[in-house]
Amino acid sequence: MKLWLISRNGVIDYDEYDSAVVVAATEEQARNTHPSGSGVVSHEPFDGWVASAAAVNCVYLGEAEANVKPGVVCASYNAG
């Protein structure tokens, strides 16, 4: 498994995520991980994230330990 920093561009308002560190096997899986950790990747407007996986910036950070499960390690949420 790999560690990825996912983030978004543009204006970030209250009650929205701006970034997260996630564990995923591929960049595509990382882009489709919702920072809430819910496992639900809807990309619906107003769900506090982005409208499409193409809008997610993804940076490879390194390798996770072998026994780490895919998911969110840490997320940045702008509560309002």
C-alpha positions in Angstrom: 0.0 0.0 0.0 1.0 3.6 -0.7 0.5 6.9 1.1 -1.0 9.8 -0.9 -1.7 13.4 -0.2 -5.0 14.3 -1.9 -6.1 17.9 -2.1 -8.3 20.3 -4.1 -7.9 23.7 -5.7 -10.1 26.7 -5.7 -12.1 28.4 -3.1 -12.7 26.3 0.0 -15.6 27.3 2.1 -16.9 26.3 5.5 -17.9 22.7 6.0 -15.6 21.5 3.2 -12.5 19.3 3.1 -9.3 20.8 1.6 -7.0 17.7 1.8 -6.3 14.3 3.3 -3.6 11.7 3.6 -4.9 8.4 2.4 -3.6 4.8 2.1 -4.4 3.3 -1.3 -2.8 0.9 -3.8 -3.0 3.2 -6.8 -3.3 6.9 -7.6 -6.8 6.2 -9.0 -8.0 4.7 -5.8 -6.5 7.6 -3.8 -8.3 10.1 -6.0 -11.6 8.2 -5.4 -11.2 8.2 -1.6 -13.5 10.7 0.2 -11.7 12.5 3.0 -14.6 11.8 5.4 -13.5 8.1 5.4 -17.0 7.1 4.8 -16.0 4.9 1.9 -18.7 6.6 -0.2 -17.3 8.2 -3.2 -20.2 10.1 -4.7 -18.5 13.3 -6.0 -21.9 14.9 -5.6 -21.8 18.7 -5.3 -22.2 19.9 -1.8 -20.8 16.8 -0.1 -17.9 18.8 1.2 -15.4 17.6 -1.4 -15.0 17.7 -5.2 -17.4 17.2 -8.1 -15.1 14.7 -9.9 -12.0 12.6 -9.3 -10.3 14.7 -12.0 -10.4 17.7 -9.7 -8.3 15.9 -7.0 -4.6 16.7 -6.8 -2.7 13.6 -5.8 0.9 13.4 -4.6 2.7 10.1 -3.8 4.3 10.3 -0.3 5.8 6.9 0.2 5.1 3.3 1.2 2.8 2.4 4.1 3.5 -0.7 6.2 2.3 -4.0 4.7 -0.5 -4.6 7.2 -2.1 -1.1 6.8 -5.6 -1.2 5.3 -6.8 1.3 2.7 -8.5 4.5 3.9 -8.0 7.9 5.4 -5.1 8.5 7.8 -5.8 12.2 8.4 -8.1 14.9 6.9 -8.3 18.6 6.9 -11.9 19.9 7.3 -12.9 23.5 7.5 -15.8 23.5 10.0 -18.0 26.5 10.0 
